[in-house]
Amino acid sequence: MSDPVHEFSVTLRHLKDFEFLVKFDKPEGLEMTTDESPPLGRDAGPNPSRLLAAAVANCLSASLLFAFRKAGVAIDGLETVVTVKIVRNENRRLRVGKMTVVLHPQVPGEELEKARAARAVFEDFCTVTQSVARGVDVEVKVKGIDA
């Protein structure tokens, strides 16, 4: 790895049971509660697996939008759904086994050719997904563009 381009910090403070208060450095003052699902927690907030899924889906969505804008593709909207499969490893420990991310851009017909060119490169620019995919199978599909 090369030297860091930039760094940031996120701070967690234990509240009770399996609940944590997460404080983000940007935007300043942003906080959220995380928790585990029962029987450990009370679902008072998203658990780490859901946060990871949201991070992957958000990064891919932003990368696709960026690629579309660079290619001059005007879309009418974008919705992304990520499905996570939790599996047990050889030691029976729970792990994120696979993520399937389906992006649903609303691409007008006249923009399809430019959208296909942007689709061919956008994944490589997604910092989070490219990092996570080294350890977790991440499948990406773009509806209406992928064959």
C-alpha positions as a printed NumPy array, in Angstrom:
array([[  0.   ,   0.   ,   0.   ],
       [  1.066,   3.559,  -0.599],
       [  1.064,   6.422,   1.863],
       [ -2.403,   7.633,   2.889],
       [ -3.99 ,  10.253,   0.656],
       [ -6.118,  11.346,   3.587],
       [ -7.454,   9.835,   6.765],
       [-10.504,  10.276,   8.956],
       [-11.851,   8.96 ,  12.212],
       [-15.182,   7.683,  13.471],
       [-15.688,   7.361,  17.219],
       [-17.9  ,   4.825,  18.976],
       [-19.045,   5.138,  22.575],
       [-20.711,   2.205,  24.313],
       [-24.207,   3.099,  25.534],
       [-25.615,  -0.141,  26.956],
       [-25.855,  -3.805,  26.072],
       [-24.778,  -3.885,  22.402],
       [-25.747,  -0.3  ,  21.565],
       [-23.09 ,   2.194,  20.517],
       [-23.229,   5.883,  19.73 ],
       [-21.305,   6.474,  16.512],
       [-19.885,   9.968,  16.018],
       [-18.705,  10.922,  12.562],
       [-16.041,  13.543,  11.946],
       [-17.964,  14.876,   8.898],
       [-20.407,  16.365,   8.813],
       [-19.537,  17.662,  12.221],
       [-22.028,  16.638,  14.864],
       [-23.517,  13.711,  12.931],
       [-24.312,  10.837,  15.273],
       [-26.218,   7.59 ,  15.035],
       [-26.918,   4.586,  17.208],
       [-25.922,   1.083,  16.17 ],
       [-27.094,  -2.137,  17.774],
       [-27.176,  -5.865,  17.222],
       [-30.28 ,  -7.838,  16.383],
       [-31.909, -10.03 ,  19.041],
       [-31.001, -12.071,  20.954],
       [-27.893,  -9.943,  21.606],
       [-29.369,  -6.494,  21.038],
       [-32.7  ,  -4.771,  20.531],
       [-32.377,  -3.534,  16.921],
       [-32.094,   0.048,  18.213],
       [-30.087,   0.888,  15.102],
       [-28.395,  -0.781,  12.157],
       [-25.853,  -3.489,  12.944],
       [-22.315,  -3.552,  11.467],
       [-23.316,  -5.845,   8.581],
       [-26.048,  -3.42 ,   7.54 ],
       [-23.643,  -0.496,   7.782],
       [-21.18 ,  -2.361,   5.57 ],
       [-23.941,  -3.101,   3.055],
       [-24.995,   0.55 ,   3.047],
       [-21.386,   1.656,   2.543],
       [-20.898,  -0.672,  -0.433],
       [-24.23 ,   0.285,  -2.029],
       [-23.673,   3.993,  -1.466],
       [-20.142,   3.9  ,  -2.877],
       [-21.278,   2.033,  -5.986],
       [-24.21 ,   4.413,  -6.459],
       [-21.972,   7.465,  -6.171],
       [-19.393,   5.923,  -8.522],
       [-22.053,   5.155, -11.114],
       [-23.439,   8.696, -10.898],
       [-19.919,  10.108, -11.236],
       [-19.206,   7.931, -14.283],
       [-22.528,   8.888, -15.85 ],
       [-21.834,  12.589, -15.327],
       [-18.33 ,  12.297, -16.794],
       [-19.835,  10.551, -19.84 ],
       [-22.587,  13.156, -20.161],
       [-25.373,  10.696, -19.303],
       [-28.507,  12.337, -17.928],
       [-30.582,   9.956, -15.804],
       [-34.031,  10.369, -14.3  ],
       [-33.194,   8.698, -10.975],
       [-31.278,   5.909,  -9.297],
       [-32.267,   3.322,  -6.724],
       [-29.879,   0.702,  -5.37 ],
       [-30.694,  -2.502,  -3.483],
       [-28.045,  -4.567,  -1.737],
       [-28.781,  -8.101,  -0.542],
       [-26.388,  -9.651,   1.965],
       [-25.98 , -13.353,   2.65 ],
       [-24.658, -14.136,   6.124],
       [-22.997, -17.56 ,   6.248],
       [-21.055, -19.638,   8.735],
       [-17.371, -20.291,   8.145],
       [-15.537, -23.546,   8.826],
       [-15.454, -22.649,  12.552],
       [-19.22 , -21.936,  12.566],
       [-18.63 , -18.185,  12.98 ],
       [-20.966, -15.81 ,  11.17 ],
       [-19.453, -13.985,   8.218],
       [-20.621, -11.803,   5.349],
       [-20.558, -14.408,   2.611],
       [-21.833, -12.454,  -0.353],
       [-23.296,  -9.113,  -1.317],
       [-25.393,  -8.648,  -4.415],
       [-25.826,  -5.022,  -5.401],
       [-28.428,  -4.142,  -8.015],
       [-28.404,  -0.579,  -9.273],
       [-31.549,   0.653, -11.026],
       [-30.682,   3.81 , -12.98 ],
       [-33.489,   5.399, -14.939],
       [-31.642,   5.853, -18.225],
       [-33.5  ,   7.36 , -21.177],
       [-33.174,   5.291, -24.344],
       [-31.107,   7.892, -26.152],
       [-28.522,   7.772, -23.329],
       [-28.01 ,   3.985, -23.342],
       [-24.876,   3.872, -25.488],
       [-23.045,   6.428, -23.319],
       [-24.37 ,   4.685, -20.189],
       [-22.865,   1.373, -21.321],
       [-19.439,   2.99 , -21.667],
       [-19.711,   4.486, -18.164],
       [-20.916,   1.159, -16.759],
       [-17.75 ,  -0.52 , -18.065],
       [-15.492,   1.556, -15.785],
       [-17.462,   2.764, -12.755],
       [-16.803,  -0.169, -10.387],
       [-13.061,   0.372, -10.463],
       [-13.509,   3.829,  -8.915],
       [-15.534,   2.617,  -5.926],
       [-13.126,   2.803,  -2.973],
       [-15.261,   0.834,  -0.521],
       [-16.408,  -1.951,  -2.842],
       [-12.965,  -2.555,  -4.31 ],
       [-11.553,  -2.801,  -0.771],
       [-14.327,  -5.036,   0.594],
       [-14.318,  -7.285,  -2.484],
       [-10.854,  -8.508,  -1.548],
       [-12.493, -10.502,   1.255],
       [-16.19 , -10.727,   0.36 ],
       [-17.784, -11.805,  -2.905],
       [-19.493,  -8.661,  -4.223],
       [-21.649,  -9.07 ,  -7.326],
       [-22.744,  -5.891,  -9.124],
       [-25.597,  -5.628, -11.62 ],
       [-26.863,  -2.537, -13.42 ],
       [-30.448,  -3.027, -14.537],
       [-31.254,  -1.923, -18.039],
       [-27.591,  -1.683, -19.042],
       [-26.075,  -5.092, -18.345],
       [-26.945,  -7.696, -20.934]])
